[in-house]
Amino acid sequence: MLKILAHAAAIIGLYLVFSFSLFLGLQVRPAYGNAGLVVTAVLAALYVYVGFVRK
């Protein structure tokens, strides 16, 4: 049960980071949005590596 909650929390966190990146890109400055999307991609790759690949 704890594993499921941890995965759900990670996915919700990734969604929030992605949404904030889109906000930065569309409302503030496109360069900030691009940087935010790179951060989102790195966090998603880290989530896949830690959550699924490394066991």
DOLO-588685 format. One record per residue: residue in one letter; x, y, z of N, C-alpha, C in turn. Coordinates in pm, whole numbers, padded with zeros to 5 digits, always signed. Example, Ala and Ser with C-alpha at 12.3 -4.5 7.8 and 13.67 -1.06 7.14 Angstrom:
<recs>
A+01319-00569+00780+01230-00450+00780+01320-00330+00780 S+01285-00225+00708+01367-00106+00714+01290+00003+00787 
</recs>
This chain:
<recs>
M+00082-00119+00000+00000+00000+00000+00086+00126+00000 L+00195+00123+00077+00285+00238+00084+00352+00263-00050 K+00383+00156-00122+00446+00169-00253+00351+00238-00352 I+00225+00203-00345+00126+00265-00435+00112+00413-00403 L+00107+00448-00275+00097+00589-00236+00221+00667-00277 A+00338+00605-00269+00461+00673-00310+00460+00700-00461 H+00414+00603-00540+00405+00624-00685+00303+00732-00718 A+00191+00731-00648+00088+00834-00672+00141+00972-00637 A+00212+00984-00527+00269+01113-00487+00373+01161-00588 A+00453+01069-00639+00554+01107-00739+00488+01154-00868 I+00384+01087-00911+00314+01127-01034+00245+01261-01016 I+00184+01283-00900+00121+01412-00873+00225+01523-00869 G+00339+01495-00809+00448+01594-00806+00498+01627-00945 L+00514+01525-01030+00557+01549-01167+00454+01632-01243 Y+00328+01606-01220+00222+01683-01285+00228+01830-01243 L+00251+01854-01114+00259+01991-01065+00381+02064-01122 V+00494+01996-01131+00613+02058-01189+00589+02088-01337 F+00527+01996-01408+00497+02016-01549+00401+02133-01569 S+00298+02141-01487+00202+02251-01497+00268+02385-01469 F+00354+02390-01369+00424+02513-01338+00519+02552-01451 S+00581+02453-01515+00668+02481-01629+00588+02541-01745 L+00469+02487-01770+00385+02544-01875+00343+02685-01840 F+00310+02710-01713+00275+02844-01671+00391+02941-01696 L+00511+02900-01657+00627+02986-01678+00650+03014-01826 G+00634+02911-01907+00658+02927-02050+00553+03012-02119 L+00429+03000-02078+00321+03072-02146+00296+03210-02089 Q+00319+03230-01960+00284+03357-01896+00405+03445-01862 V+00517+03387-01834+00630+03465-01786+00732+03488-01898 R+00802+03381-01936+00903+03392-02041+00926+03253-02097 P+00929+03241-02230+00945+03107-02290+01072+03034-02247 A+01180+03107-02222+01304+03041-02180+01287+02972-02045 Y+01211+03034-01955+01186+02970-01826+01103+02843-01843 G+01009+02846-01935+00929+02728-01963+01013+02614-02019 N+01105+02648-02109+01194+02546-02164+01281+02486-02055 A+01334+02569-01968+01416+02518-01858+01331+02431-01765 G+01208+02472-01741+01119+02393-01656+01086+02258-01718 L+01070+02255-01850+01042+02128-01915+01163+02035-01911 V+01283+02092-01917+01404+02010-01902+01410+01952-01761 V+01378+02034-01662+01375+01986-01523+01270+01876-01508 T+01154+01895-01569+01048+01794-01563+01095+01663-01626 A+01162+01671-01740+01211+01550-01806+01315+01478-01720 V+01403+01554-01657+01505+01493-01570+01439+01426-01450 L+01341+01493-01390+01271+01433-01276+01193+01308-01317 A+01132+01310-01435+01060+01192-01483+01156+01076-01507 A+01271+01105-01565+01371+01000-01588+01423+00944-01455 L+01442+01032-01357+01486+00988-01225+01380+00902-01159 Y+01254+00939-01174+01142+00860-01119+01139+00720-01182 V+01153+00713-01312+01152+00583-01379+01271+00500-01335 Y+01388+00563-01324+01508+00488-01285+01494+00435-01142 V+01458+00521-01049+01451+00480-00908+01330+00389-00883 G+01218+00418-00950+01096+00344-00923+01085+00211-00993 F+01149+00198-01109+01127+00076-01188+01255+00004-01229 V+01357+00076-01267+01477+00011-01321+01566-00044-01209 R+01598+00040-01113+01688-00001-01005+01609-00072-00897 K+01635-00199-00881+01565-00276-00779+01661-00360-00700 
</recs>
